Amino acid sequence: MTEKHLIWDLPLRIFHWSFAVTILASWYTAEQGADLVEIHIKLGFFALFLIVFRLLWGLIGPKHSRFSQFVPSPKTLLSYLRKSQSDKAIPGHNPLGAMMVILMILLISVQAVSGLFINDDVFSSGPYYGSISNELEKVMRFLHHNTFDFMIAAIGLHLAAVAYYWRVKKQNLVLPMITGKKTAKQVDAVDAIPHSKIILACLVATFCVGFVYWLVVMNAPVIEEFYY
């Protein structure tokens, strides 16, 4: 049996696939218009939960989840590009993959946060709609309606990179993100993580649920509407 080492912790893998499903579901519900707008809003809240969790997990999670371990310097990125023909797998995120992680977090953050401040021009609105000036609201509306195009482009690049690694470099990036493990041929034992820090992840997730609930329910301003 081929020896394998745990690289991707379970909370990170759950985040990764939840992130993908949330983006797909958000696109679908947005395309359906007013019929699914309430579900679309709830998905936005869930996206906020995922982002807050990933930011915290990037500080205190296992080593391959931590930003300090994979966010590349310009020098590291250039060095990787020069040596990209190497078949040796990098244990965690490679520099290009790390840049994609950062980009996707930024894009979905803009998408989710901007949605808090706008409405659908019919019945539904974000919890902070009406709390900012009309000028800022227009900016938020523009961001919410246009950021997704950049997300689609980023997702396309991500899928193209996965296909390139699979077909050209003979590295399957999908399976390890499902099982969490890479073979001893790909990574060394010293690169493995001992466990997924499940209890810590549950505590972080609980905090994130509480924070998002506070943000979108308890802290949301009550806007008085006047009808004439």
C-alpha positions as CSV (number, residue, x, y, z in Angstrom):
1,M,0.0,0.0,0.0
2,T,1.3,3.5,-0.9
3,E,2.3,5.5,2.1
4,K,0.3,8.8,2.4
5,H,0.7,11.8,4.6
6,L,-2.0,14.2,5.9
7,I,-1.5,17.6,4.4
8,W,-4.9,19.3,4.1
9,D,-6.9,19.4,7.4
10,L,-10.6,18.5,7.4
11,P,-11.9,22.0,8.3
12,L,-9.9,23.5,5.3
13,R,-11.4,20.9,3.0
14,I,-14.9,21.5,4.2
15,F,-14.3,25.2,3.7
16,H,-13.0,24.7,0.2
17,W,-15.9,22.7,-1.1
18,S,-18.5,24.7,0.8
19,F,-17.0,27.8,-0.8
20,A,-17.4,26.3,-4.2
21,V,-21.0,25.2,-3.6
22,T,-21.8,28.6,-2.1
23,I,-20.5,30.5,-5.2
24,L,-22.4,28.2,-7.5
25,A,-25.6,28.5,-5.5
26,S,-25.3,32.3,-5.2
27,W,-25.0,32.5,-9.0
28,Y,-28.0,30.3,-9.6
29,T,-30.3,32.1,-7.1
30,A,-29.2,35.5,-8.5
31,E,-30.2,34.4,-11.9
32,Q,-33.7,33.4,-10.7
33,G,-34.5,37.0,-9.7
34,A,-37.0,37.7,-7.0
35,D,-38.2,34.1,-6.7
36,L,-35.0,33.0,-4.8
37,V,-33.8,36.3,-3.5
38,E,-34.2,35.4,0.2
39,I,-32.1,32.2,-0.3
40,H,-29.6,34.4,-2.2
41,I,-29.4,36.7,0.9
42,K,-28.9,33.7,3.2
43,L,-26.1,32.4,1.0
44,G,-24.5,35.8,1.3
45,F,-24.6,35.5,5.1
46,F,-23.1,32.0,4.8
47,A,-20.4,33.3,2.6
48,L,-19.5,35.9,5.3
49,F,-19.3,33.0,7.8
50,L,-16.9,31.1,5.5
51,I,-14.7,34.2,5.0
52,V,-14.4,35.0,8.7
53,F,-13.7,31.3,9.4
54,R,-11.0,31.1,6.8
55,L,-9.3,34.3,8.0
56,L,-9.2,33.0,11.5
57,W,-8.1,29.5,10.4
58,G,-5.4,31.1,8.4
59,L,-4.0,32.4,11.7
60,I,-4.4,29.4,14.0
61,G,-5.1,26.4,11.9
62,P,-2.6,23.6,10.9
63,K,0.5,24.8,9.2
64,H,-0.6,24.4,5.5
65,S,-3.7,26.4,6.2
66,R,-1.8,29.3,7.7
67,F,-1.2,32.4,5.6
68,S,2.3,32.7,7.1
69,Q,3.1,29.4,5.5
70,F,2.0,30.0,2.0
71,V,1.5,33.6,1.1
72,P,4.5,34.2,-1.2
73,S,6.9,37.1,-1.4
74,P,7.6,38.5,-4.9
75,K,11.0,36.8,-4.8
76,T,9.4,33.4,-3.9
77,L,6.8,33.8,-6.7
78,L,9.4,34.6,-9.3
79,S,11.6,31.7,-8.2
80,Y,8.6,29.3,-8.5
81,L,7.7,30.5,-12.0
82,R,11.3,29.9,-13.1
83,K,11.3,26.4,-11.7
84,S,7.7,25.5,-12.6
85,Q,8.9,22.6,-14.8
86,S,9.8,20.7,-11.7
87,D,7.7,17.6,-11.0
88,K,8.1,17.7,-7.2
89,A,4.9,18.6,-5.5
90,I,4.8,21.4,-3.0
91,P,3.2,20.1,0.2
92,G,0.7,22.9,0.6
93,H,-0.4,25.7,-1.6
94,N,2.2,26.6,-4.3
95,P,2.8,30.3,-4.8
96,L,0.4,30.6,-7.7
97,G,-2.3,28.7,-5.8
98,A,-1.7,31.0,-2.8
99,M,-2.3,34.0,-4.9
100,M,-5.6,32.5,-6.1
101,V,-6.6,31.8,-2.5
102,I,-6.0,35.5,-1.6
103,L,-7.8,36.7,-4.8
104,M,-10.9,34.6,-4.2
105,I,-11.1,35.6,-0.5
106,L,-10.9,39.3,-1.6
107,L,-13.5,38.9,-4.3
108,I,-16.1,37.0,-2.3
109,S,-15.6,39.4,0.6
110,V,-16.4,42.3,-1.7
111,Q,-19.4,40.4,-3.0
112,A,-20.8,39.5,0.4
113,V,-20.1,42.8,2.2
114,S,-21.5,44.9,-0.7
115,G,-24.7,42.8,-0.6
116,L,-25.4,44.0,3.0
117,F,-26.0,47.5,1.8
118,I,-28.3,47.1,-1.2
119,N,-31.8,45.9,-2.1
120,D,-33.3,44.0,-5.0
121,D,-35.6,46.9,-6.0
122,V,-38.6,44.8,-5.1
123,F,-39.2,43.5,-1.6
124,S,-35.9,42.3,-0.1
125,S,-32.8,44.2,1.1
126,G,-29.6,43.6,3.0
127,P,-29.6,44.3,6.7
128,Y,-27.6,47.6,6.3
129,Y,-29.6,48.9,3.4
130,G,-30.5,52.6,3.9
131,S,-27.7,53.1,6.5
132,I,-25.3,54.8,4.1
133,S,-25.4,57.7,1.7
134,N,-27.0,57.3,-1.8
135,E,-23.5,57.7,-3.4
136,L,-22.0,54.9,-1.3
137,E,-25.0,52.7,-2.0
138,K,-24.5,53.2,-5.7
139,V,-20.8,52.1,-5.2
140,M,-22.0,49.0,-3.3
141,R,-24.5,48.1,-6.0
142,F,-21.9,48.5,-8.7
143,L,-19.5,46.2,-6.8
144,H,-22.1,43.6,-6.1
145,H,-23.3,43.4,-9.7
146,N,-19.9,43.4,-11.3
147,T,-17.5,41.6,-8.9
148,F,-19.0,38.3,-9.9
149,D,-17.6,38.6,-13.4
150,F,-14.1,38.8,-11.9
151,M,-14.9,35.8,-9.8
152,I,-15.9,33.8,-12.9
153,A,-12.6,34.7,-14.5
154,A,-10.7,33.7,-11.4
155,I,-12.6,30.4,-11.2
156,G,-11.8,29.7,-14.9
157,L,-8.1,30.3,-14.2
158,H,-8.2,28.0,-11.2
159,L,-9.9,25.2,-13.1
160,A,-7.4,25.7,-16.0
161,A,-4.5,25.4,-13.6
162,V,-5.9,22.2,-12.0
163,A,-6.3,20.7,-15.5
164,Y,-2.7,21.7,-16.4
165,Y,-1.3,20.1,-13.3
166,W,-3.3,17.0,-14.0
167,R,-2.5,16.6,-17.7
168,V,1.0,18.1,-18.0
169,K,2.6,17.8,-14.6
170,K,0.7,14.5,-13.7
171,Q,-0.3,15.9,-10.3
172,N,-3.9,15.4,-9.2
173,L,-4.8,18.4,-7.1
174,V,-8.4,17.5,-6.6
175,L,-8.1,14.1,-4.8
176,P,-5.9,15.5,-2.0
177,M,-8.5,18.2,-1.4
178,I,-11.0,15.4,-0.8
179,T,-8.9,12.9,1.2
180,G,-6.5,15.5,2.7
181,K,-3.6,13.2,1.9
182,K,-0.7,13.2,-0.6
183,T,1.6,10.2,-1.3
184,A,5.1,9.8,0.2
185,K,6.4,10.2,-3.4
186,Q,4.9,13.7,-3.5
187,V,5.7,15.0,-0.1
188,D,8.0,14.1,2.8
189,A,6.8,12.8,6.2
190,V,8.1,16.0,7.8
191,D,5.6,18.0,5.8
192,A,2.6,16.1,7.2
193,I,0.3,17.5,9.9
194,P,-0.5,15.3,12.9
195,H,-4.3,16.0,12.9
196,S,-6.9,18.4,11.7
197,K,-7.5,20.4,15.0
198,I,-11.2,19.5,14.9
199,I,-12.1,20.7,18.4
200,L,-10.4,24.1,17.7
201,A,-12.2,24.3,14.3
202,C,-15.6,23.7,16.1
203,L,-14.8,26.5,18.5
204,V,-13.8,28.9,15.7
205,A,-16.9,28.0,13.7
206,T,-19.1,28.6,16.7
207,F,-17.5,32.0,17.2
208,C,-18.0,32.8,13.5
209,V,-21.7,31.9,13.6
210,G,-22.1,34.2,16.6
211,F,-20.2,37.0,14.9
212,V,-22.2,36.8,11.7
213,Y,-25.5,36.6,13.6
214,W,-24.5,39.7,15.6
215,L,-23.4,41.4,12.3
216,V,-26.6,40.8,10.3
217,V,-29.2,40.6,13.0
218,M,-28.3,42.2,16.3
219,N,-26.2,45.0,15.0
220,A,-28.2,45.8,11.9
221,P,-29.6,49.3,12.1
222,V,-33.4,49.9,12.2
223,I,-34.2,52.2,9.3
224,E,-37.4,54.1,9.6
225,E,-39.3,54.3,6.4
226,F,-41.7,57.1,5.7
227,Y,-44.7,56.8,3.4
228,Y,-46.5,59.7,2.0
